[in-house]
């Protein structure tokens, strides 16, 4: 489907839960937000029905997100059902990696193609300070399991913040030299009232590029498989790549191809949106597929031209919704 700004929308970020087993300082406060009541979370049948409707509107690529999707019981079975929806050609997963080693093979068998793993420090003590729960050792096991089971390309998502982990950029870049890992450095965004974000903590794109040097630009045909906004480089002779996602320094809204479906069934047209279109209520009210497709199609058509993050940055404000409520 084409939105009103002539962008083809073919990519869905599908949140299957807003719950998480970590409490990363930039994502959620220690006293986490009130999670969606279990009866308000979409069931497997409801997710498959909505994915099927969206596929008929042109969605062909899906990334399963959360919260932490692996805390949802029976996720491999749900993955298998989504993989069988006609029109879905690419199915991937974003995870913090803590539980991945226990599920990687089952997810691969179910039809999952690849994973993105969030990891913000390679130092055990600092990992604990940032994530508050979990362990670096478990995440590293998850990375190994993803490589061993062929959930590739394996991408590591690193949110960079000054005074948090900006001194580890070179260390992360070195990970890509001897292993086929694809590290993506993500500019800190003003999302959620966590008390963490400030303009001073943001590390701009040029600073990240300098810290990751030496870098060679990669032609787009050699970028790792994916449908997001990262721009890729490689260290000379490295097996993996380095990507940079910079929503504030270098906006990519003009090429945005995605919408988000939250765990409670809200179709959200932009990461920075503060509202969306409720698909759960009409679905549970027995409205037919054509009605659901009309609602979703209208939401996609009216996807905003761009986010408002730079205005929030200038005013030192944050989007009131937490990332776990939007679906990453």
Secondary structure as a PSIPRED ss2 file (coil, helix, strand):
# PSIPRED VFORMAT (PSIPRED V4.0)

   1 X C   1.000  0.000  0.000
   2 X E   0.000  0.000  1.000
   3 X C   1.000  0.000  0.000
   4 X C   1.000  0.000  0.000
   5 X C   1.000  0.000  0.000
   6 X C   1.000  0.000  0.000
   7 X C   1.000  0.000  0.000
   8 X E   0.000  0.000  1.000
   9 X C   1.000  0.000  0.000
  10 X C   1.000  0.000  0.000
  11 X E   0.000  0.000  1.000
  12 X E   0.000  0.000  1.000
  13 X E   0.000  0.000  1.000
  14 X E   0.000  0.000  1.000
  15 X E   0.000  0.000  1.000
  16 X C   1.000  0.000  0.000
  17 X C   1.000  0.000  0.000
  18 X C   1.000  0.000  0.000
  19 X C   1.000  0.000  0.000
  20 X C   1.000  0.000  0.000
  21 X C   1.000  0.000  0.000
  22 X C   1.000  0.000  0.000
  23 X C   1.000  0.000  0.000
  24 X C   1.000  0.000  0.000
  25 X C   1.000  0.000  0.000
  26 X C   1.000  0.000  0.000
  27 X C   1.000  0.000  0.000
  28 X C   1.000  0.000  0.000
  29 X C   1.000  0.000  0.000
  30 X C   1.000  0.000  0.000
  31 X C   1.000  0.000  0.000
  32 X C   1.000  0.000  0.000
  33 X C   1.000  0.000  0.000
  34 X C   1.000  0.000  0.000
  35 X C   1.000  0.000  0.000
  36 X C   1.000  0.000  0.000
  37 X C   1.000  0.000  0.000
  38 X H   0.000  1.000  0.000
  39 X H   0.000  1.000  0.000
  40 X H   0.000  1.000  0.000
  41 X C   1.000  0.000  0.000
  42 X C   1.000  0.000  0.000
  43 X C   1.000  0.000  0.000
  44 X H   0.000  1.000  0.000
  45 X H   0.000  1.000  0.000
  46 X H   0.000  1.000  0.000
  47 X H   0.000  1.000  0.000
  48 X H   0.000  1.000  0.000
  49 X H   0.000  1.000  0.000
  50 X H   0.000  1.000  0.000
  51 X H   0.000  1.000  0.000
  52 X H   0.000  1.000  0.000
  53 X H   0.000  1.000  0.000
  54 X H   0.000  1.000  0.000
  55 X H   0.000  1.000  0.000
  56 X H   0.000  1.000  0.000
  57 X C   1.000  0.000  0.000
  58 X C   1.000  0.000  0.000
  59 X C   1.000  0.000  0.000
  60 X C   1.000  0.000  0.000
  61 X E   0.000  0.000  1.000
  62 X E   0.000  0.000  1.000
  63 X E   0.000  0.000  1.000
  64 X E   0.000  0.000  1.000
  65 X E   0.000  0.000  1.000
  66 X C   1.000  0.000  0.000
  67 X C   1.000  0.000  0.000
  68 X C   1.000  0.000  0.000
  69 X H   0.000  1.000  0.000
  70 X H   0.000  1.000  0.000
  71 X H   0.000  1.000  0.000
  72 X C   1.000  0.000  0.000
  73 X C   1.000  0.000  0.000
  74 X C   1.000  0.000  0.000
  75 X H   0.000  1.000  0.000
  76 X H   0.000  1.000  0.000
  77 X H   0.000  1.000  0.000
  78 X H   0.000  1.000  0.000
  79 X H   0.000  1.000  0.000
  80 X H   0.000  1.000  0.000
  81 X H   0.000  1.000  0.000
  82 X H   0.000  1.000  0.000
  83 X H   0.000  1.000  0.000
  84 X C   1.000  0.000  0.000
  85 X C   1.000  0.000  0.000
  86 X C   1.000  0.000  0.000
  87 X C   1.000  0.000  0.000
  88 X C   1.000  0.000  0.000
  89 X C   1.000  0.000  0.000
  90 X E   0.000  0.000  1.000
  91 X E   0.000  0.000  1.000
  92 X E   0.000  0.000  1.000
  93 X E   0.000  0.000  1.000
  94 X E   0.000  0.000  1.000
  95 X E   0.000  0.000  1.000
  96 X C   1.000  0.000  0.000
  97 X C   1.000  0.000  0.000
  98 X C   1.000  0.000  0.000
  99 X C   1.000  0.000  0.000
 100 X H   0.000  1.000  0.000
 101 X H   0.000  1.000  0.000
 102 X H   0.000  1.000  0.000
 103 X H   0.000  1.000  0.000
 104 X H   0.000  1.000  0.000
 105 X H   0.000  1.000  0.000
 106 X H   0.000  1.000  0.000
 107 X H   0.000  1.000  0.000
 108 X H   0.000  1.000  0.000
 109 X H   0.000  1.000  0.000
 110 X H   0.000  1.000  0.000
 111 X C   1.000  0.000  0.000
 112 X C   1.000  0.000  0.000
 113 X C   1.000  0.000  0.000
 114 X E   0.000  0.000  1.000
 115 X E   0.000  0.000  1.000
 116 X E   0.000  0.000  1.000
 117 X E   0.000  0.000  1.000
 118 X E   0.000  0.000  1.000
 119 X C   1.000  0.000  0.000
 120 X C   1.000  0.000  0.000
 121 X C   1.000  0.000  0.000
 122 X C   1.000  0.000  0.000
 123 X C   1.000  0.000  0.000
 124 X H   0.000  1.000  0.000
 125 X H   0.000  1.000  0.000
 126 X H   0.000  1.000  0.000
 127 X H   0.000  1.000  0.000
 128 X H   0.000  1.000  0.000
 129 X H   0.000  1.000  0.000
 130 X H   0.000  1.000  0.000
 131 X H   0.000  1.000  0.000
 132 X C   1.000  0.000  0.000
 133 X C   1.000  0.000  0.000
 134 X C   1.000  0.000  0.000
 135 X C   1.000  0.000  0.000
 136 X H   0.000  1.000  0.000
 137 X H   0.000  1.000  0.000
 138 X H   0.000  1.000  0.000
 139 X H   0.000  1.000  0.000
 140 X H   0.000  1.000  0.000
 141 X H   0.000  1.000  0.000
 142 X H   0.000  1.000  0.000
 143 X H   0.000  1.000  0.000
 144 X H   0.000  1.000  0.000
 145 X H   0.000  1.000  0.000
 146 X H   0.000  1.000  0.000
 147 X H   0.000  1.000  0.000
 148 X H   0.000  1.000  0.000
 149 X H   0.000  1.000  0.000
 150 X C   1.000  0.000  0.000
 151 X C   1.000  0.000  0.000
 152 X C   1.000  0.000  0.000
 153 X C   1.000  0.000  0.000
 154 X E   0.000  0.000  1.000
 155 X E   0.000  0.000  1.000
 156 X E   0.000  0.000  1.000
 157 X E   0.000  0.000  1.000
 158 X E   0.000  0.000  1.000
 159 X E   0.000  0.000  1.000
 160 X E   0.000  0.000  1.000
 161 X E   0.000  0.000  1.000
 162 X C   1.000  0.000  0.000
 163 X C   1.000  0.000  0.000
 164 X C   1.000  0.000  0.000
 165 X C   1.000  0.000  0.000
 166 X H   0.000  1.000  0.000
 167 X H   0.000  1.000  0.000
 168 X H   0.000  1.000  0.000
 169 X H   0.000  1.000  0.000
 170 X H   0.000  1.000  0.000
 171 X H   0.000  1.000  0.000
 172 X H   0.000  1.000  0.000
 173 X H   0.000  1.000  0.000
 174 X H   0.000  1.000  0.000
 175 X H   0.000  1.000  0.000
 176 X H   0.000  1.000  0.000
 177 X H   0.000  1.000  0.000
 178 X H   0.000  1.000  0.000
 179 X C   1.000  0.000  0.000
 180 X C   1.000  0.000  0.000
 181 X E   0.000  0.000  1.000
 182 X E   0.000  0.000  1.000
 183 X E   0.000  0.000  1.000
 184 X E   0.000  0.000  1.000
 185 X E   0.000  0.000  1.000
 186 X E   0.000  0.000  1.000
 187 X E   0.000  0.000  1.000
 188 X C   1.000  0.000  0.000
 189 X C   1.000  0.000  0.000
 190 X C   1.000  0.000  0.000
 191 X E   0.000  0.000  1.000
 192 X C   1.000  0.000  0.000
 193 X C   1.000  0.000  0.000
 194 X C   1.000  0.000  0.000
 195 X C   1.000  0.000  0.000
 196 X C   1.000  0.000  0.000
 197 X C   1.000  0.000  0.000
 198 X C   1.000  0.000  0.000
 199 X H   0.000  1.000  0.000
 200 X H   0.000  1.000  0.000
 201 X H   0.000  1.000  0.000
 202 X E   0.000  0.000  1.000
 203 X C   1.000  0.000  0.000
 204 X C   1.000  0.000  0.000
 205 X H   0.000  1.000  0.000
 206 X H   0.000  1.000  0.000
 207 X H   0.000  1.000  0.000
 208 X H   0.000  1.000  0.000
 209 X H   0.000  1.000  0.000
 210 X H   0.000  1.000  0.000
 211 X H   0.000  1.000  0.000
 212 X H   0.000  1.000  0.000
 213 X C   1.000  0.000  0.000
 214 X C   1.000  0.000  0.000
 215 X C   1.000  0.000  0.000
 216 X E   0.000  0.000  1.000
 217 X E   0.000  0.000  1.000
 218 X C   1.000  0.000  0.000
 219 X C   1.000  0.000  0.000
 220 X H   0.000  1.000  0.000
 221 X H   0.000  1.000  0.000
 222 X H   0.000  1.000  0.000
 223 X C   1.000  0.000  0.000
 224 X C   1.000  0.000  0.000
 225 X C   1.000  0.000  0.000
 226 X C   1.000  0.000  0.000
 227 X C   1.000  0.000  0.000
 228 X C   1.000  0.000  0.000
 229 X C   1.000  0.000  0.000
 230 X C   1.000  0.000  0.000
 231 X E   0.000  0.000  1.000
 232 X E   0.000  0.000  1.000
 233 X E   0.000  0.000  1.000
 234 X E   0.000  0.000  1.000
 235 X C   1.000  0.000  0.000
 236 X C   1.000  0.000  0.000
 237 X C   1.000  0.000  0.000
 238 X C   1.000  0.000  0.000
 239 X C   1.000  0.000  0.000
 240 X C   1.000  0.000  0.000
 241 X E   0.000  0.000  1.000
 242 X E   0.000  0.000  1.000
 243 X E   0.000  0.000  1.000
 244 X E   0.000  0.000  1.000
 245 X E   0.000  0.000  1.000
 246 X C   1.000  0.000  0.000
 247 X C   1.000  0.000  0.000
 248 X C   1.000  0.000  0.000
 249 X C   1.000  0.000  0.000
 250 X C   1.000  0.000  0.000
 251 X C   1.000  0.000  0.000
 252 X C   1.000  0.000  0.000
 253 X H   0.000  1.000  0.000
 254 X H   0.000  1.000  0.000
 255 X H   0.000  1.000  0.000
 256 X C   1.000  0.000  0.000
 257 X C   1.000  0.000  0.000
 258 X E   0.000  0.000  1.000
 259 X E   0.000  0.000  1.000
 260 X E   0.000  0.000  1.000
 261 X E   0.000  0.000  1.000
 262 X C   1.000  0.000  0.000
 263 X C   1.000  0.000  0.000
 264 X C   1.000  0.000  0.000
 265 X C   1.000  0.000  0.000
 266 X E   0.000  0.000  1.000
 267 X E   0.000  0.000  1.000
 268 X E   0.000  0.000  1.000
 269 X C   1.000  0.000  0.000
 270 X C   1.000  0.000  0.000
 271 X C   1.000  0.000  0.000
 272 X C   1.000  0.000  0.000
 273 X C   1.000  0.000  0.000
 274 X C   1.000  0.000  0.000
 275 X C   1.000  0.000  0.000
 276 X C   1.000  0.000  0.000
 277 X E   0.000  0.000  1.000
 278 X E   0.000  0.000  1.000
 279 X C   1.000  0.000  0.000
 280 X H   0.000  1.000  0.000
 281 X H   0.000  1.000  0.000
 282 X H   0.000  1.000  0.000
 283 X H   0.000  1.000  0.000
 284 X H   0.000  1.000  0.000
 285 X C   1.000  0.000  0.000
 286 X C   1.000  0.000  0.000
 287 X C   1.000  0.000  0.000
 288 X C   1.000  0.000  0.000
 289 X H   0.000  1.000  0.000
 290 X H   0.000  1.000  0.000
 291 X H   0.000  1.000  0.000
 292 X H   0.000  1.000  0.000
 293 X H   0.000  1.000  0.000
 294 X H   0.000  1.000  0.000
 295 X H   0.000  1.000  0.000
 296 X H   0.000  1.000  0.000
 297 X H   0.000  1.000  0.000
 298 X H   0.000  1.000  0.000
 299 X H   0.000  1.000  0.000
 300 X H   0.000  1.000  0.000
 301 X H   0.000  1.000  0.000
 302 X C   1.000  0.000  0.000
 303 X C   1.000  0.000  0.000
 304 X C   1.000  0.000  0.000
 305 X C   1.000  0.000  0.000
 306 X C   1.000  0.000  0.000
 307 X C   1.000  0.000  0.000
 308 X C   1.000  0.000  0.000
 309 X H   0.000  1.000  0.000
 310 X H   0.000  1.000  0.000
 311 X H   0.000  1.000  0.000
 312 X H   0.000  1.000  0.000
 313 X H   0.000  1.000  0.000
 314 X H   0.000  1.000  0.000
 315 X C   1.000  0.000  0.000
 316 X C   1.000  0.000  0.000
 317 X C   1.000  0.000  0.000
 318 X C   1.000  0.000  0.000
 319 X E   0.000  0.000  1.000
 320 X C   1.000  0.000  0.000
 321 X C   1.000  0.000  0.000
 322 X C   1.000  0.000  0.000
 323 X H   0.000  1.000  0.000
 324 X H   0.000  1.000  0.000
 325 X H   0.000  1.000  0.000
 326 X H   0.000  1.000  0.000
 327 X C   1.000  0.000  0.000
 328 X C   1.000  0.000  0.000
